[in-house]
Amino acid sequence: MIKEMKIWRNTKVEISEISKLFNAKLRGWIAYYGKYSKRSLRNTLLLIDRKLVKWLGKKHKTGYRKAVAKLKTIRQGNPELFYHWKAGYS
């Protein structure tokens, strides 16, 4: 589901649009998998963060480390952008 989404190929969209697309799904996944399979939930949320890093690297034409730093600054500047950041996961 996450891997097949075409949004990861489009570097013209903003990160806020990606968050709008994912937040409802994240809320549901956290509500369900948070009770029954925390390991699967953690792996899924880490996958989303890794995909965000890869997308940021493509968008800004930077390497992995700079993309990680960019995501970190985005997360610090707006910790409620993605639901799993707001809920304290990952």
LORO-597425 format. One line per 5 residues: their letters; for each residue x, y, z of N, C-alpha, C. Coordinates in pm, whole numbers. Layout:
<pts>
a	X,Y,Z,X,Y,Z,X,Y,Z  ...
</pts>
This chain:
<pts>
mikem	82,-119,0,0,0,0,86,126,0  178,135,94,262,254,104,361,259,-11  419,146,-42,522,142,-145,466,170,-284  343,129,-309,285,140,-443,226,277,-474  215,363,-375,152,493,-399,237,577,-494
kiwrn	172,643,-585,240,722,-686,287,857,-634  243,895,-516,281,1024,-459,431,1033,-437  497,921,-415,641,921,-389,722,959,-513  664,944,-630,734,980,-754,723,1128,-786  623,1193,-731,597,1332,-763,667,1424,-663
tkvei	772,1490,-709,847,1578,-619,795,1721,-622  692,1747,-700,636,1882,-706,535,1908,-596  483,1803,-533,387,1821,-424,461,1863,-298  389,1922,-207,447,1962,-80,426,1852,23  504,1856,129,496,1753,233,362,1761,306
seisk	302,1879,310,172,1893,375,63,1816,299  75,1807,168,-21,1729,89,-5,1580,118  119,1537,135,143,1396,168,86,1366,306  102,1457,399,50,1435,534,-103,1428,533  -167,1512,453,-313,1507,443,-359,1373,388
lfnak	-282,1319,294,-317,1191,234,-302,1076,332  -202,1084,421,-172,973,511,-235,980,648  -270,1098,697,-309,1111,837,-431,1027,876  -530,1020,791,-648,938,824,-610,790,833  -525,746,739,-481,606,742,-395,579,864
lrgwi	-309,673,897,-223,655,1014,-304,645,1142  -407,727,1153,-493,722,1272,-556,583,1286  -605,530,1177,-666,397,1180,-566,288,1210  -450,294,1148,-347,192,1173,-301,195,1318  -282,315,1372,-236,325,1511,-344,275,1606
ayygk	-469,305,1577,-578,257,1663,-586,105,1662  -571,44,1547,-585,-102,1538,-456,-173,1578  -348,-145,1507,-223,-217,1530,-157,-179,1662  -191,-65,1715,-138,-26,1846,-188,-119,1957  -301,-180,1935,-355,-274,2034,-313,-417,2007
yskrs	-300,-455,1880,-286,-596,1847,-148,-636,1794  -77,-545,1731,52,-583,1675,144,-461,1671  206,-434,1782,290,-314,1792,414,-324,1704  465,-443,1683,582,-460,1598,550,-425,1453  436,-470,1404,394,-436,1268,370,-287,1254
lrntl	312,-228,1355,287,-84,1353,419,-7,1347  513,-46,1429,643,22,1432,712,10,1296  710,-109,1238,773,-129,1107,706,-44,1000  575,-33,1005,501,47,907,534,194,922  539,243,1044,568,384,1066,712,418,1029
llidr	804,325,1054,942,346,1012,954,347,860  874,264,795,873,262,648,826,396,593  726,452,654,677,583,609,786,689,626  855,688,739,962,785,760,1076,764,660  1109,639,631,1214,613,531,1172,660,393
klvkw	1046,640,359,997,687,229,999,839,223  967,904,334,974,1050,339,1118,1100,318  1214,1032,378,1354,1069,361,1395,1053,215  1357,943,156,1391,919,16,1325,1023,-75  1200,1055,-48,1127,1155,-126,1191,1292,-111
lgkkh	1229,1330,12,1295,1459,34,1429,1465,-39  1501,1355,-41,1627,1351,-114,1608,1376,-262  1503,1317,-318,1473,1340,-459,1424,1482,-483  1340,1531,-394,1282,1664,-411,1388,1773,-406  1479,1763,-312,1580,1866,-294,1715,1829,-356
ktgyr	1718,1714,-423,1840,1667,-490,1960,1665,-395  1939,1598,-283,2044,1586,-183,2066,1439,-151  2168,1413,-75,2198,1278,-31,2115,1237,88  2141,1117,136,2063,1059,244,2075,1140,374  2198,1176,411,2217,1246,539,2149,1383,541
kavak	2159,1455,431,2095,1586,426,1943,1572,424  1893,1466,361,1749,1442,361,1699,1407,500  1777,1329,574,1741,1297,712,1740,1424,797  1840,1508,778,1846,1634,853,1728,1724,816  1692,1727,690,1578,1808,645,1448,1759,709
lktir	1429,1626,711,1309,1571,775,1309,1603,924  1424,1598,986,1433,1630,1129,1394,1775,1156  1440,1866,1071,1403,2006,1091,1254,2029,1063  1200,1959,965,1055,1969,938,977,1917,1057  1023,1805,1112,954,1746,1226,962,1836,1349
qgnpe	1077,1898,1371,1091,1988,1486,1009,2115,1467  1000,2162,1344,924,2284,1317,774,2264,1319  730,2145,1282,587,2117,1277,563,1973,1325  568,1949,1455,556,1812,1506,417,1751,1491  320,1829,1451,185,1775,1434,149,1754,1287
lfyhw	248,1760,1199,222,1744,1057,170,1604,1025  237,1503,1074,193,1365,1056,138,1313,1188  35,1232,1180,-32,1187,1301,60,1103,1390  146,1021,1331,232,938,1415,340,1021,1485  376,1137,1430,466,1227,1501,394,1288,1620
kagys	270,1329,1596,189,1391,1701,160,1293,1815  137,1168,1778,103,1066,1877,226,1013,1950  346,1052,1906,467,1011,1976,530,883,1926  490,837,1810,550,719,1751,668,759,1665  766,673,1658,891,686,1580,970,810,1603
</pts>
